[in-house]
Amino acid sequence: MNFKSLTLGLAIASVATFTIAKPVDYKIDPTHTATVFTWNHFGFSTPSANFSDIQGTISVDTAKPADSSVNVTIPLSSLNTNVKALDEHLKTADFFDAEKYPNITFKSTKVQALGKNKYKITGNLTVKDVTKPVVLDAVLNKTGAHPMTKAETVGFNATTSFDRSAFGVGAYVPNVGDKITVNITTEASVAK
């Protein structure tokens, strides 16, 4: 075998390996993940609340971003507005009905790479017993070995907005704003 044939063979093998690469699953780190949502309160203020203890997987295909996916579960037990009475009220049937529907879920249906580490992630958001599509505008912050854990890690920020009444959480609309704006930050690592 001459040098030219060897080089061509290695190039073909390299391309074949690249094209059969599979998505890598990253487990969300709940201690470095937060979902903060805001709303309008009678026009006077814009309160915020946070969900924590978020669980899920971000599957990343660097060769074919369209084959990437996100699957997240948000426990309503983690809801925190910094006002205990409001936390409890939001968990009642007036709003989330957390006893009957303990989790919010998001499952992606489409991932689009927009360039410059920006992505549009379309998926199904389920709140209570209502599932509707929402779109996340996401930015890949960083990939690489985490300096503390040494595990391969990805970090994203994302935003979205939607009308809460569409999910059966419409108490006090329109005095308390219908539109919810959500800001998400997350780190996720490959399990060792």
C-alpha positions as CSV (number, residue, x, y, z in Angstrom):
1,M,0.0,0.0,0.0
2,N,1.5,3.4,-1.0
3,F,1.4,6.5,1.1
4,K,-1.5,8.1,-0.9
5,S,-3.7,5.0,-0.4
6,L,-2.9,4.9,3.3
7,T,-3.7,8.6,3.7
8,L,-7.0,8.2,1.8
9,G,-7.9,5.2,3.9
10,L,-7.2,7.1,7.2
11,A,-9.3,10.0,6.0
12,I,-12.2,7.8,5.1
13,A,-12.0,6.0,8.5
14,S,-11.8,9.4,10.2
15,V,-15.0,10.6,8.4
16,A,-16.8,7.4,9.1
17,T,-15.9,7.6,12.8
18,F,-17.0,11.2,12.9
19,T,-20.4,10.5,11.2
20,I,-21.3,7.6,13.5
21,A,-20.5,9.6,16.7
22,K,-23.3,9.4,19.1
23,P,-24.8,12.0,21.4
24,V,-23.2,12.3,24.8
25,D,-25.5,12.4,27.9
26,Y,-24.8,15.0,30.5
27,K,-26.6,14.7,33.8
28,I,-27.9,18.0,35.2
29,D,-26.2,19.2,38.4
30,P,-29.1,20.4,40.6
31,T,-26.7,22.4,42.8
32,H,-25.6,24.5,39.8
33,T,-29.0,24.7,38.1
34,A,-31.7,27.3,38.6
35,T,-35.0,28.2,37.0
36,V,-36.1,31.7,37.9
37,F,-39.4,33.0,36.7
38,T,-40.9,36.5,36.9
39,W,-44.3,38.1,36.5
40,N,-46.0,41.4,36.8
41,H,-47.8,42.2,40.0
42,F,-50.7,44.7,39.5
43,G,-48.3,46.8,37.5
44,F,-46.4,47.8,40.7
45,S,-43.5,45.3,40.7
46,T,-42.0,42.3,39.0
47,P,-41.6,39.5,41.6
48,S,-39.5,36.4,41.0
49,A,-39.5,32.8,42.2
50,N,-37.0,30.0,41.8
51,F,-37.2,26.3,41.3
52,S,-34.3,24.1,42.5
53,D,-33.4,20.4,42.8
54,I,-33.9,20.1,39.0
55,Q,-33.2,16.7,37.5
56,G,-32.6,15.6,34.0
57,T,-30.4,15.0,31.0
58,I,-28.9,17.1,28.3
59,S,-27.9,14.9,25.4
60,V,-25.3,16.7,23.1
61,D,-24.4,15.7,19.6
62,T,-21.6,18.0,18.5
63,A,-21.4,16.5,15.0
64,K,-25.2,16.8,14.5
65,P,-26.7,19.3,16.9
66,A,-30.2,18.5,15.6
67,D,-29.8,15.1,17.3
68,S,-29.3,16.7,20.7
69,S,-32.1,16.8,23.3
70,V,-33.1,18.0,26.7
71,N,-35.3,16.2,29.2
72,V,-36.0,17.9,32.5
73,T,-38.1,17.4,35.6
74,I,-38.8,20.3,38.0
75,P,-40.2,19.4,41.4
76,L,-42.9,21.8,42.6
77,S,-41.7,21.1,46.2
78,S,-38.7,23.2,45.4
79,L,-40.7,26.4,44.6
80,N,-39.3,29.4,46.5
81,T,-40.6,33.0,46.3
82,N,-38.9,34.0,49.6
83,V,-42.5,34.4,51.0
84,K,-43.6,31.2,52.7
85,A,-47.3,32.0,52.6
86,L,-47.0,32.7,48.8
87,D,-45.1,29.4,48.3
88,E,-47.9,27.5,49.9
89,H,-50.6,29.3,48.0
90,L,-48.9,28.7,44.7
91,K,-48.8,25.0,45.4
92,T,-52.6,24.9,46.0
93,A,-55.3,24.1,43.3
94,D,-55.6,27.9,42.7
95,F,-52.3,27.6,40.9
96,F,-50.0,24.5,40.4
97,D,-52.0,22.0,42.4
98,A,-48.7,20.4,43.5
99,E,-50.3,17.6,45.5
100,K,-52.0,16.3,42.4
101,Y,-49.3,17.3,39.9
102,P,-45.9,17.3,41.8
103,N,-43.7,18.0,38.8
104,I,-43.3,20.2,35.8
105,T,-41.5,18.6,32.9
106,F,-39.9,19.8,29.7
107,K,-38.9,17.4,26.8
108,S,-37.3,18.8,23.7
109,T,-38.7,18.0,20.2
110,K,-36.3,20.0,18.1
111,V,-32.8,21.6,18.5
112,Q,-31.6,24.1,16.0
113,A,-28.0,25.4,16.0
114,L,-28.0,29.2,15.1
115,G,-24.2,29.7,15.2
116,K,-22.0,31.5,17.7
117,N,-23.0,29.0,20.5
118,K,-26.7,29.9,20.2
119,Y,-29.5,27.4,19.9
120,K,-33.2,27.3,19.6
121,I,-34.7,24.5,21.6
122,T,-38.4,23.6,21.0
123,G,-40.1,21.3,23.3
124,N,-43.2,20.2,25.2
125,L,-43.7,21.9,28.6
126,T,-46.1,20.1,30.9
127,V,-47.7,21.9,33.8
128,K,-50.4,20.2,35.7
129,D,-52.1,18.1,33.1
130,V,-51.5,20.6,30.2
131,T,-48.8,20.1,27.6
132,K,-47.9,22.8,25.2
133,P,-44.9,23.7,23.0
134,V,-42.5,26.4,24.2
135,V,-39.2,27.6,22.7
136,L,-36.0,28.1,24.7
137,D,-33.4,30.6,23.4
138,A,-30.2,28.9,24.7
139,V,-26.6,29.9,24.8
140,L,-23.8,27.4,25.3
141,N,-21.5,29.0,27.9
142,K,-18.7,26.4,28.0
143,T,-17.7,22.8,27.5
144,G,-14.7,21.0,28.9
145,A,-13.4,19.2,31.9
146,H,-14.7,20.7,35.2
147,P,-11.8,22.0,37.2
148,M,-13.1,20.5,40.4
149,T,-14.7,17.2,39.4
150,K,-12.6,16.6,36.2
151,A,-15.8,15.4,34.6
152,E,-16.6,16.5,31.1
153,T,-19.1,19.3,31.6
154,V,-21.4,21.7,29.6
155,G,-23.0,24.9,30.8
156,F,-26.0,26.7,29.3
157,N,-28.2,29.7,29.9
158,A,-31.7,29.9,28.4
159,T,-34.7,32.1,28.4
160,T,-38.4,31.7,27.4
161,S,-41.8,33.2,28.0
162,F,-45.4,32.1,27.8
163,D,-48.9,32.8,29.2
164,R,-49.4,30.9,32.4
165,S,-53.2,30.8,31.8
166,A,-52.5,28.5,28.8
167,F,-51.4,25.9,31.4
168,G,-54.4,26.2,33.7
169,V,-52.5,28.5,36.1
170,G,-54.5,31.6,35.4
171,A,-55.7,32.8,38.9
172,Y,-55.9,36.6,39.2
173,V,-55.2,37.3,35.5
174,P,-55.1,40.1,34.3
175,N,-54.3,42.0,37.5
176,V,-51.5,39.6,38.2
177,G,-49.7,39.2,34.9
178,D,-50.4,36.3,32.6
179,K,-47.0,36.4,30.9
180,I,-44.3,34.5,32.7
181,T,-40.6,35.1,31.8
182,V,-38.2,32.3,32.6
183,N,-34.4,32.4,33.0
184,I,-32.5,29.2,33.3
185,T,-28.9,28.4,34.0
186,T,-27.4,24.9,34.2
187,E,-24.3,22.8,34.5
188,A,-24.4,19.2,33.5
189,S,-21.6,16.6,33.6
190,V,-21.0,13.2,32.1
191,A,-21.4,10.6,34.8
192,K,-18.1,8.9,35.7
